[in-house]
Amino acid sequence: MIVSIVLTLDRHDAGMNSAPGERLHNLLMALADAALELATDGVAAADPCDGPAYVLAYGSGMARRALRVEALASAVLRHGGMSWDAMAGRREVTRQSLHRRLSARSDREAEAAQRYAGLHSSDFYERLERLESMIARLNEDFDEELAHAPAIWEARRKTPGWWWRAEEEDE
C-alpha cells in the first residue's frame, strides 16, 4: 500500500495526471528544446577552424543529446498513438529491438518533460536566440574562415603541441 501511494505521488509530481493535451504540449516543448541543443552543437561543429576540436571535446555529449532527441521523438509518437510496430516498420527494425532500446529511455524523458516543463520552455527561447546568433555569425564569416582554415590547420600541424596551447586559451 505504501509503495502504491509513493508511486501515485511520483506520477502526480511528474505531471502524469495532467490533461493529455498538456502532456503532449510539454513533450513537444522538451523535444524542441533538446533538438535546438543538438542543433547548437551542429553549428559549433561546422566552424572550419574550431569545429573539429569542439567535436572532440563534446562529441560524446552530442551523441547523448541525439539519443535524447530520439527518445523524446518516440515519446511524442507514442503519445500521438503510433505503435511500436509502426515505428519499427519505419526504421526497418524489429518491434522488439526498438522497444528494448527506446522504451525505458522514452518513458524517463516523457516524465522529465512533465516535471521540468517550465525549464524546457525558458531554455528553448534562450537556445533559439543563441542559435540564431551562431548561424548569423557562421553565415557571415564562413567563406572567409573556410578560405583561411587550410592554412591555419597546416600551421597547427607544423606546431608541436598546438592543441595544449589552444586548450589553455579556452580556459
N, C-alpha and C positions, 0 to 999 in steps of 0.2 A: 504494500500500500504506500509506504513512504517513497519508494523508488518511483512509483506511478505519479505521485504528486510532484516530485522533483522534476521528472521528465515533462510533465504538463507545464510547470512553471518555466522550464527552459524553453519550451516551444513558444510559450506566451512571450517570454523575454525576447526571443528571436524574431518576433513578429509573425510567427507561423499561424496565428489565429486572425491575422488581418484579412481584409477582403481580398479575393483573388485578383482584382484589378490593381490593388495597391501592391500586392506581392509581385505581380508581373512588372509594374512600373519600377519598383525597387530593383528587380533583377535586370531590367533593361538599362537602368542608370548605372548599376555596377558593371555591366558588360561594356557600356560606352566608356566609363572611366578606365577600366582595365585595357580596353583597346587603344585609348589615347595614350596611356602609359607606354604600351608597346610601340605605338607609332612614334612617340618621342624618342625611344631607343633607336628606332629605324632611321629617323632623320639624323640623329647624332652619329650613327654608324656610316651614313652617306658622306660625311665630311672627308674629302680626299686626303687631307693631311693628318687629321686626328682620329678619324673613324675607326681604322683598324685597331688602334690602341684602346679605344672605347670598347670595342667588341671583345678584345682580350680581357679587359678589366671587368666588364659587366655582362659578358656573354652568357654565363650560367644564370644570371638573374633574368636576362632576356628570355632564355628558354623556359624558366619558371613562369614568367609573365605570359608567354604564349600558351602554356598549359592551362593557366588560369582563365585566359580568354576562351579557350576551347571548352573548359568545364562550365563556364558561365553561359556560353552559347548553347551547350547541350541542356542546361537547366532551363533556359528560355524556351527551347524547342519542346522539352518535356512538359513545361507548364502550358505551352501552346497546343498540347495534345498530340505531338508527334511521338510515335512509339520507338522503342529501342530498335525494333526490326526495321522500321523505315529509315532511321538514322544509319544503321549498319548497311542497309542497301545502298544508300547514297555514297557511303565511304568504301563500299565493296569489301567489307569485312564481315565476320560473323557477329550476330547479335550478342552472343556470349562474350566474345573478346572485347567488343566495345563497351558492354555493360560492366564487365570486370574492370576495365581500365578507367572508365569515367564515372560510374555510378556514385561511389563514395565521395569523390572529389566534387562532383556536381552538387551533391546534397550539401556538403560543407559550404561551398560557395553560395548556394541558394540561401542557407541560413545566415551566412555573413552578410549577404546583400540586404537582408531584412534588418539585421541587428545594426548595421552601420549605414543605413540609407542616407542620412543627412551628410555624413562624411563623404560618401561617394559623390553626392551632388556638388558639394563645395570643391572637392578635388577635381571633378570633371571640368568645371569652369576655369580653375587655375591652370590645369594641364592644357586646356584648349588655347588659352592665352599664350602660354609658353610655347606651345607647338606652332601657333601662328607666327610668333616671333622667330622661332628657329627656321621655319620654312621660308619666311621672307628673307632672312639672312642667307640661307643656303641658295635661294633663288637669285639673290642679288650678287653673291660672290662666287658662285660655283664655277663658272667658266674660268675666271681668273685663278682661283685656287687650284682647279684641275690642271691648268696650264703650268703652274709652278710646282705642283705636287711631285712630279717625277724627279725634278732637281732636288727638292727637299729630301725625298726618300733616298736618292743617290748619295747625298751628303751625309745623311744619317747612317747609311750602310758603311761609309768610309770612316765614321767616327766611333771608335770602340766605346762601348758602354753608354751610348747616347740615351738609351732608354732609362738609365738610372737618373740622369740629369733631367729628363722630361718628367719623371715621376716626382722629383724634388720640386720642380717648378709648379706642379699641380698642387702641392701641399701648401 
